[in-house]
């Protein structure tokens, strides 16, 4: 495998790096900190995404005809590296940018693309993803939220979703419903694009242990879904779910994890105990070396998956490897960071402290569940990458020990 970048790819990197240095939010490169107030943070992130979109940096992987740059997979990798390097603010419409828009580009109607893509790109309309339910988490096909046609070109939706990120500020929801319960659980599903600002929809934020409230419960009580906003075909929504899942598993957070590691390394070099830098302690040096090796291996795995996807033209099940490795590596790294800090790790307010790893550590438990649990990712890898027999559906997690 050739790990070097071409001159053209390096030009892409330098162009992005120069743009970030000139256009990053004021003071961000010196002190990257989001506003504490929820409303101010939402507006700050809307402005940031609008700035990105104005110069074509919001959806670099989108085709140029829809406002993207048509960036290659390697350029997308460079984009993630550079954004992680400066710890860039997140795009508030990340779900729309990375999951919903690519799915609409793939299987949506032309009218849906023209209506929604420009406003997804500019963050004028924020999106959430209505998948999980109280009794249907990683097993999305077990959902019970139902939609029934009312004969007037509309569908009435009733049910409940949970763990719905950004639902409290979202304008639209990419909603998976059951429209026929006569067949197998993967059959009879339909995906609708549903407007959130209507009487039939209410949201209830979930207060998480790290003080975040971006997860929500969402209730549907005769909410209206338009027949022309069905994605794909009626009762064939599982195909659409699988399309979106491929995009969801096709990314990686390894570059932001690497930046966390480098911050931890610097902390251990400068922080002392009894006059001795932490990095000079054998146990800490060994752990840091181990994390460095795991990070480099994870990056090599991602490069290999990118190369395979470049050849095939579509995201494959190998994306589960990136997701699984990153989730567990992030948790282990943050766990170590909290232990290294000792009692100081408890000195945090509103989810932040001087090193800001305590809230990240608490949040990392949820990463094992988001986009499918680690056990589900292992099943995907075993069955679809390695060709192993199907799992016997054990209910015991490998992490439960």
C-alpha positions as CSV (number, residue, x, y, z in Angstrom):
1,X,0.0,0.0,0.0
2,X,1.3,3.4,-1.0
3,X,0.8,5.9,1.9
4,X,2.1,8.9,0.1
5,X,-0.2,11.6,-1.3
6,X,0.0,12.9,-4.9
7,X,0.8,16.5,-5.6
8,X,-2.8,17.2,-6.5
9,X,-4.0,15.7,-3.1
10,X,-1.4,17.8,-1.2
11,X,-2.7,20.9,-3.1
12,X,-6.1,20.0,-1.8
13,X,-4.7,19.8,1.8
14,X,-2.9,23.1,1.5
15,X,-6.0,24.9,0.1
16,X,-8.1,23.6,3.0
17,X,-5.5,24.4,5.6
18,X,-5.1,28.0,4.3
19,X,-8.9,28.4,4.3
20,X,-9.2,27.2,7.9
21,X,-6.5,29.5,9.1
22,X,-8.3,32.5,7.5
23,X,-11.9,31.5,8.2
24,X,-12.0,29.5,11.5
25,X,-14.2,31.3,14.1
26,X,-12.5,34.2,15.8
27,X,-10.1,32.9,18.5
28,X,-10.8,29.3,17.7
29,X,-7.3,28.3,16.7
30,X,-6.0,29.6,20.0
31,X,-8.8,28.5,22.3
32,X,-11.4,26.1,20.7
33,X,-14.4,26.5,22.9
34,X,-18.1,26.3,22.1
35,X,-20.6,28.7,23.8
36,X,-22.1,27.3,27.0
37,X,-25.6,28.5,26.3
38,X,-27.6,26.1,24.2
39,X,-29.2,28.7,21.9
40,X,-26.0,30.5,21.4
41,X,-24.2,27.2,20.6
42,X,-26.8,26.3,18.0
43,X,-26.5,29.7,16.3
44,X,-22.7,29.6,16.5
45,X,-22.7,26.2,14.8
46,X,-25.2,27.3,12.1
47,X,-23.0,30.2,11.3
48,X,-20.0,28.0,11.1
49,X,-21.6,25.5,8.7
50,X,-22.9,28.4,6.6
51,X,-19.4,29.7,6.3
52,X,-18.2,26.3,5.2
53,X,-21.0,25.9,2.7
54,X,-20.4,29.3,1.2
55,X,-16.9,28.2,0.1
56,X,-17.7,24.6,-0.8
57,X,-16.3,23.0,2.4
58,X,-19.5,21.8,4.1
59,X,-20.2,18.7,2.0
60,X,-16.9,18.1,0.2
61,X,-18.0,14.5,-0.7
62,X,-21.2,15.6,-2.4
63,X,-21.3,15.8,-6.2
64,X,-20.5,19.3,-7.5
65,X,-24.0,19.6,-9.1
66,X,-25.5,19.6,-5.6
67,X,-23.0,22.0,-4.0
68,X,-20.2,19.7,-3.0
69,X,-16.7,19.4,-4.4
70,X,-16.9,15.8,-5.6
71,X,-14.0,15.0,-3.3
72,X,-12.3,11.6,-3.8
73,X,-12.1,9.2,-0.9
74,X,-8.5,10.2,-0.4
75,X,-9.4,13.9,-0.3
76,X,-12.2,13.1,2.2
77,X,-9.5,11.4,4.3
78,X,-7.4,14.5,4.1
79,X,-10.4,16.7,5.0
80,X,-11.0,14.7,8.2
81,X,-7.3,14.9,9.1
82,X,-7.2,18.7,8.7
83,X,-10.5,19.2,10.6
84,X,-9.2,17.1,13.4
85,X,-5.9,18.9,13.4
86,X,-7.5,22.2,14.5
87,X,-10.3,20.5,16.5
88,X,-12.7,22.3,14.2
89,X,-16.3,23.0,15.4
90,X,-18.7,20.3,14.4
91,X,-21.2,20.9,11.6
92,X,-24.6,21.1,13.4
93,X,-26.2,19.4,10.4
94,X,-23.8,16.5,10.4
95,X,-26.6,13.9,10.2
96,X,-28.0,15.7,7.2
97,X,-24.6,16.3,5.6
98,X,-23.1,12.8,6.0
99,X,-26.1,10.5,6.2
100,X,-29.4,11.8,4.9
101,X,-28.2,13.9,1.9
102,X,-26.0,11.1,0.5
103,X,-29.0,8.7,0.8
104,X,-31.3,11.2,-1.0
105,X,-28.6,11.6,-3.7
106,X,-28.6,7.8,-4.0
107,X,-32.3,6.9,-3.9
108,X,-34.3,10.1,-3.5
109,X,-36.4,11.7,-6.3
110,X,-35.1,14.7,-8.2
111,X,-37.8,16.8,-6.6
112,X,-36.6,15.7,-3.1
113,X,-33.0,16.5,-4.0
114,X,-33.9,20.0,-5.3
115,X,-36.1,20.7,-2.3
116,X,-33.8,19.6,0.5
117,X,-30.2,19.4,-0.4
118,X,-29.4,23.1,-0.6
119,X,-30.9,23.8,2.8
120,X,-29.1,20.8,4.3
121,X,-25.8,22.2,3.1
122,X,-26.4,25.7,4.4
123,X,-27.9,24.4,7.8
124,X,-31.0,26.5,7.0
125,X,-32.8,23.2,7.8
126,X,-31.4,20.9,10.5
127,X,-32.2,17.2,10.3
128,X,-32.6,14.3,12.8
129,X,-32.8,10.6,12.2
130,X,-35.8,8.7,13.6
131,X,-34.6,5.2,14.1
132,X,-34.3,3.9,17.6
133,X,-37.3,3.2,19.9
134,X,-37.6,2.0,23.5
135,X,-37.9,-1.6,22.3
136,X,-36.0,-1.3,19.1
137,X,-32.4,0.0,19.5
138,X,-29.7,-1.5,17.4
139,X,-32.3,-3.9,16.0
140,X,-34.1,-1.2,14.0
141,X,-36.3,-3.7,12.2
142,X,-38.2,-4.4,15.4
143,X,-39.7,-0.9,15.4
144,X,-43.4,-0.4,16.0
145,X,-43.9,3.3,15.1
146,X,-46.6,3.0,12.4
147,X,-47.9,5.0,9.5
148,X,-51.3,4.7,7.9
149,X,-52.6,6.2,4.7
150,X,-55.6,8.6,5.3
151,X,-56.8,8.6,1.7
152,X,-55.9,12.3,1.2
153,X,-52.3,11.8,-0.1
154,X,-51.0,11.8,3.5
155,X,-50.0,9.3,6.1
156,X,-50.7,9.6,9.9
157,X,-47.8,8.6,12.1
158,X,-48.1,7.3,15.7
159,X,-45.4,6.0,18.0
160,X,-42.2,7.0,19.8
161,X,-38.5,7.3,19.0
162,X,-35.7,7.7,21.4
163,X,-32.0,8.7,21.5
164,X,-32.8,11.1,18.6
165,X,-29.9,13.5,18.3
166,X,-30.8,17.2,17.7
167,X,-34.5,16.5,17.5
168,X,-35.1,19.5,19.8
169,X,-33.7,21.8,17.1
170,X,-34.4,19.8,14.0
171,X,-36.7,21.1,11.2
172,X,-37.0,17.7,9.5
173,X,-36.8,14.0,10.5
174,X,-35.7,11.1,8.3
175,X,-38.3,8.8,9.8
176,X,-38.5,5.0,9.6
177,X,-42.0,3.6,10.2
178,X,-43.9,0.4,9.9
179,X,-46.6,0.4,7.2
180,X,-47.3,-3.3,7.0
181,X,-46.9,-5.8,9.9
182,X,-48.0,-8.9,8.0
183,X,-44.5,-10.1,6.9
184,X,-41.1,-10.5,8.4
185,X,-39.8,-7.7,10.6
186,X,-37.5,-6.3,7.9
187,X,-40.5,-6.1,5.5
188,X,-43.2,-3.6,5.6
189,X,-41.0,-0.6,6.6
190,X,-41.3,2.8,4.9
191,X,-39.1,5.9,5.2
192,X,-40.7,9.4,5.3
193,X,-39.3,12.9,5.3
194,X,-41.3,14.4,8.1
195,X,-41.6,18.1,9.1
196,X,-40.9,18.5,12.8
197,X,-42.8,21.7,13.4
198,X,-46.3,20.4,13.6
199,X,-48.9,19.7,16.3
200,X,-48.5,15.9,16.1
201,X,-44.8,15.9,17.1
202,X,-43.3,16.6,20.6
203,X,-39.8,16.2,21.9
204,X,-38.4,15.7,25.3
205,X,-34.7,16.1,25.9
206,X,-32.8,13.4,27.7
207,X,-30.4,14.8,30.4
208,X,-27.2,12.7,30.1
209,X,-24.6,12.0,32.7
210,X,-22.1,14.4,31.1
211,X,-24.7,17.2,31.1
212,X,-25.5,17.0,27.4
213,X,-29.1,17.3,26.3
214,X,-28.8,16.8,22.5
215,X,-30.5,13.3,22.8
216,X,-34.3,13.3,22.8
217,X,-37.4,11.3,23.0
218,X,-39.8,12.1,20.2
219,X,-43.5,11.4,20.3
220,X,-45.8,11.1,17.2
221,X,-49.5,11.5,17.7
222,X,-51.2,11.5,14.3
223,X,-48.3,13.4,12.9
224,X,-48.7,14.0,9.1
225,X,-46.3,12.6,6.5
226,X,-46.8,13.6,2.9
227,X,-47.0,10.8,0.3
228,X,-44.6,12.7,-2.0
229,X,-42.0,12.6,0.7
230,X,-41.6,8.8,0.8
231,X,-37.9,7.8,0.3
232,X,-37.7,4.8,-2.0
233,X,-40.9,2.7,-2.1
234,X,-43.7,2.0,0.3
235,X,-42.9,-1.2,2.4
236,X,-39.4,-1.3,1.0
237,X,-37.8,1.0,3.5
238,X,-35.3,-1.6,4.7
239,X,-33.4,-1.0,1.5
240,X,-33.2,2.7,2.3
241,X,-32.1,2.0,5.9
242,X,-29.2,-0.2,4.5
243,X,-28.2,2.5,2.1
244,X,-27.9,5.1,4.9
245,X,-26.2,2.6,7.2
246,X,-23.4,2.1,4.6
247,X,-22.7,5.9,4.7
248,X,-22.9,5.8,8.5
249,X,-20.3,3.1,8.7
250,X,-18.1,4.6,6.0
251,X,-16.5,7.3,8.1
252,X,-14.0,7.3,10.9
253,X,-13.2,9.3,14.0
254,X,-9.6,8.0,14.3
255,X,-8.1,11.4,13.5
256,X,-9.9,13.2,16.3
257,X,-8.9,10.3,18.6
258,X,-5.3,10.8,17.5
259,X,-5.5,14.5,18.4
260,X,-6.8,13.5,21.8
261,X,-3.9,11.2,22.2
262,X,-1.4,13.9,21.3
263,X,-3.0,16.3,23.8
264,X,-2.7,13.5,26.5
265,X,0.9,12.9,25.5
266,X,1.7,16.6,25.9
267,X,-0.1,16.6,29.3
268,X,2.0,13.7,30.5
269,X,5.2,15.5,29.4
270,X,4.4,18.7,31.3
271,X,2.4,17.5,34.3
272,X,4.5,16.3,37.2
273,X,4.0,14.2,40.3
274,X,6.5,14.8,43.1
275,X,8.6,16.8,40.7
276,X,8.8,14.0,38.0
277,X,7.0,14.3,34.6
278,X,4.3,11.7,34.3
279,X,5.8,10.5,31.0
280,X,8.9,9.3,32.8
281,X,6.8,6.7,34.7
282,X,7.3,3.3,33.2
283,X,3.6,2.3,33.3
284,X,2.5,5.5,31.7
285,X,5.1,5.4,29.0
286,X,4.1,1.8,28.2
287,X,0.4,2.7,28.0
288,X,1.2,5.7,25.8
289,X,3.3,3.6,23.5
290,X,0.5,1.0,23.3
291,X,-2.1,3.7,22.4
292,X,0.2,5.1,19.7
293,X,0.6,1.6,18.2
294,X,-3.2,1.1,18.2
295,X,-3.9,4.4,16.6
296,X,-1.4,3.8,13.8
297,X,-2.9,0.3,13.2
298,X,-6.4,1.8,13.1
299,X,-5.3,4.4,10.6
300,X,-3.7,1.7,8.4
301,X,-7.0,-0.3,8.6
302,X,-8.9,2.8,7.6
303,X,-6.6,3.4,4.6
304,X,-7.0,-0.2,3.5
305,X,-10.8,0.2,3.7
306,X,-10.7,3.4,1.8
307,X,-8.6,1.7,-0.9
308,X,-11.1,-1.1,-1.2
309,X,-14.0,1.3,-1.4
310,X,-12.3,3.3,-4.1
311,X,-12.0,0.1,-6.1
312,X,-15.6,-1.0,-5.6
313,X,-17.2,2.4,-5.8
314,X,-19.5,1.7,-2.8
315,X,-19.1,1.6,1.0
316,X,-18.7,-2.0,2.2
317,X,-19.1,-3.9,5.5
318,X,-15.5,-3.1,6.3
319,X,-16.7,0.2,7.6
320,X,-17.8,-1.7,10.7
321,X,-14.1,-2.3,11.4
322,X,-13.4,1.4,11.5
323,X,-16.4,2.0,13.7
324,X,-15.6,-0.8,16.2
325,X,-11.9,0.0,16.5
326,X,-12.5,3.8,17.0
327,X,-15.3,3.3,19.6
328,X,-13.2,1.0,21.8
329,X,-10.0,2.9,21.3
330,X,-11.6,6.2,22.2
331,X,-13.1,4.7,25.4
332,X,-9.8,3.0,26.5
333,X,-7.8,6.2,25.8
334,X,-10.3,8.4,27.7
335,X,-10.4,6.0,30.6
336,X,-6.6,6.1,30.8
337,X,-6.7,9.9,30.6
338,X,-9.1,10.2,33.5
339,X,-7.0,7.8,35.6
340,X,-3.8,9.8,34.8
341,X,-5.5,13.0,36.0
342,X,-6.5,11.4,39.3
343,X,-8.8,13.4,41.6
344,X,-8.5,16.4,39.2
345,X,-10.7,14.6,36.8
346,X,-13.6,15.2,39.1
347,X,-13.2,19.0,38.9
348,X,-15.4,19.7,36.0
349,X,-18.4,22.0,35.5
350,X,-21.1,21.8,32.8
351,X,-19.3,18.9,31.3
352,X,-15.9,20.6,31.0
353,X,-12.6,20.8,32.9
354,X,-9.1,21.9,32.1
355,X,-8.2,18.8,30.2
356,X,-11.8,18.1,29.2
357,X,-11.6,14.3,29.1
358,X,-14.0,13.4,31.9
359,X,-17.1,14.3,30.0
360,X,-15.7,12.6,26.9
361,X,-15.1,9.4,28.9
362,X,-18.7,9.4,30.2
363,X,-19.9,10.0,26.6
364,X,-17.8,7.2,25.2
365,X,-20.1,4.6,26.7
366,X,-22.9,5.7,24.4
367,X,-20.5,5.4,21.4
368,X,-20.7,1.6,21.9
369,X,-24.4,1.7,21.1
370,X,-24.7,4.4,18.5
371,X,-24.8,3.2,14.9
372,X,-25.1,-0.4,16.2
373,X,-23.4,-2.0,19.3
374,X,-19.9,-3.3,19.2
375,X,-21.3,-6.9,19.2
376,X,-23.4,-6.1,16.1
377,X,-20.4,-4.7,14.4
378,X,-18.5,-7.9,15.2
379,X,-21.3,-9.9,13.7
380,X,-21.1,-7.8,10.5
381,X,-17.4,-8.3,10.3
382,X,-17.6,-12.0,11.0
383,X,-20.4,-12.8,8.6
384,X,-19.9,-10.3,5.8
385,X,-16.2,-9.7,5.8
386,X,-14.8,-13.0,7.1
387,X,-17.6,-15.2,5.8
388,X,-18.2,-16.9,9.2
389,X,-21.5,-18.6,10.1
390,X,-24.2,-16.5,11.6
391,X,-24.0,-15.7,15.3
392,X,-26.2,-17.8,17.7
393,X,-27.7,-14.6,19.0
394,X,-26.0,-14.7,22.4
395,X,-27.4,-12.0,24.7
396,X,-24.1,-11.6,26.5
397,X,-21.8,-8.8,25.4
398,X,-18.0,-9.5,25.1
399,X,-17.5,-6.3,27.1
400,X,-19.8,-7.4,30.0
401,X,-17.0,-9.0,32.0
